[in-house]
Amino acid sequence: MVGAVVTKLVPDTGPPANITDFEGLTMDEQRTMVAASVTFLMGIFQLGMGIFQVGFIVIYLSDTLVSGFTTAAAVHILVSQLKFVLGLTVPGLSGPLSIIYTLESIICQITKTNICDLVTSIVVMVVVFIVKELNDRYKSKLPVPIPIEVVMTVIACGISYAVGFKEKYQVDVVGKIPSGFEPPAAPNLQVFQMTVMEAFPMAIVGFAVAFSVAKVYAVKHDYLIDGNQELIAFGVSNIFGAAFKSLAASTALSRSAVQESTGGKTQIAGVLSALIVMIVILAIGFLLEPLQKSVLGAVVIINLKGMLMQVREVPYLWKKDRPDFVVWVGTFTASVLLGLDLGLGVGLGIELLTVVFRTQFPRCSVLANIKGTDIYRDRKEYLSIYEPEGVKIFRIPSPIFFANIEFFRGKLVDAVGFNPLRILRKRNKALRKIKKLLKKGELQVTASGLLPTGSSPIDESEDESKMEDLDLPSDYSNLPVQVNWNSQLPANICVPRVPIHSLILDFAAVSFLDMSATKGLKAALKEFIRVDVNIYIVACDMYVYERLHSCKFFDDEVKTSMFFLTLHDAMLHILEWQPDTSKLHSVSEKVFSDSRFDGISNGKPSLRSRERTDKPAETKL
């Protein structure tokens, strides 16, 4: 990303950007100035975000996303090292599909492979792999791991110098390493103005990439990392480094893998690495001049084993959690094909979509009582389960908001087995018809109910006026009798029966409701109440309850008395007033009088006695 900004201001062909300080500088010096200034600006953004505690953004980097992202990063590094292992000249590419173009270039030049580089790389990889396996197997007996990477680097450097690989086999070597440090220089303010829009996303992406790699090792070695602390550290590093014309600091997955695999676990390892680099730059850099680049590439590749083996998680995720599988594969594929910066953004987008999917389409369930206990579980998961006749317990396992309220209402209708609004409309149509027939004298009130007096068939034509009134509560005024909707109605009047008398909504997992959900929930409850189904809401969080109050959720139909502290409280209340006669002696007596629940529940005093009393036993908010 820094390179893209540099080439934008100082292109390969054509004049550079109109910046005053560019006068008299070569192209490389101009590009160095742009890179250092962009790095300084990134450091300012990162330091500011760390001070203002913006590090919370790392909570969106799940372990699955990080695993897919770091595996893709390892693939990028593997491909980038192939040109050194094979001794080929491949241009450095970046951007979407750069890995495809790099592989294409390597395949086209495969016949030009330098055999000396290839043989050296294979030998180094085999030796390093064997010794690292021995380090892992006998780590309890070894005082320190064998630093085989350092040993092989020194040996390969000595052999290359003694044999003269560069002259004899034209291998690519490290070459001359410039000594000393650059003098400090102030950043350019004109570059700040031209790159401020690019520097901010670069600051976030650079931090996110580095944090992703750090999180992998934090999980592996069981320690915690603080996002705000990391932001401050990156900000200070970039500001200080940019003063000496350094590039932006983020992460080097290959070097991190090498350091971790050689036993480096603390800041001391970083200090030692920095000291060695400083010694090489200042004093002994000339000793590494004959070192083959293929040796370094081989060491990097063999240390990517841990990252690449994360691909073994894919079959496990496919079996256990399909949304996480989609996150892993989507992040990996996007990061490989589009590049790490765009891939990370795509992975975050996929992850957020899975969160929306999980909350928008939750797994609602119908609960039932485990016999002889006050425990309620999904009735599909148990064989010996008790479901009182006429009672449905519906569990909502997620927050309710505008995106899932209609899904929730549909699942509720599926669970109870009927549409209350449709039944309400049919009842109101039937009432209109009954009133009309009574007025005409075609219906007669008898001891056994309503009986038609005429022999001609009753007209089924509907009164199309005031159709909107069909959704209102049934109006029983001016009727000489109370209509029993579960009994046989006069001919040609058919209204579906309601198979339940009570509906319990388990709100234990509902953490919030928005305004749309509140309106939708109220409308759904009113539909059930208007067809004579008693509604009970249990285990409701106090925040949700207060939210309903503030949104004027309650009225003459939806009352606060429908709230109960626990599901079992609501069930006891229902069984008190609507006894389940079909299994009263065999099952419900256990719920009421099981000695294990008389005065004690889970080792603690019970909220109330499980025995029958004259008063309805209930706990209301």
Salt bridges, closest charged atoms under 4 A:
ASP12 OD1 - ARG31 NH2 2.42
ASP63 OD1 - LYS215 NZ 3.67
GLU133 OE2 - LYS305 NZ 2.74
GLU149 OE2 - LYS132 NZ 3.33
ASP172 OD2 - LYS293 NZ 3.67
GLU182 OE1 - LYS245 NZ 3.81
GLU198 OE2 - LYS8 NZ 2.88
GLU260 OE2 - LYS220 NZ 3.03
GLU260 OE2 - HIS221 NE2 2.94
ASP321 OD1 - ARG358 NH2 2.97
ASP324 OD1 - ARG358 NH2 3.61
ASP374 OD2 - ARG610 NH2 3.35
ASP378 OD2 - ARG363 NH2 2.88
GLU381 OE2 - ARG363 NH2 3.93
GLU387 OE2 - ARG379 NH1 3.10
GLU387 OE2 - LYS392 NZ 3.55
GLU462 OE2 - LYS429 NZ 3.50
ASP471 OD1 - ARG425 NE 2.60
ASP475 OD2 - LYS435 NZ 3.77
GLU527 OE2 - ARG409 NH2 2.84
ASP532 OD2 - ARG427 NH1 3.10
ASP555 OD2 - LYS522 NZ 3.25
ASP555 OD2 - LYS526 NZ 2.82
GLU557 OE1 - LYS526 NZ 3.84
GLU557 OE2 - ARG530 NE 2.88
ASP569 OD1 - ARG608 NH1 3.35
ASP594 OD2 - ARG596 NH2 2.95
GLU618 OE2 - HIS573 ND1 3.32
GLU618 OE1 - LYS620 NZ 2.58
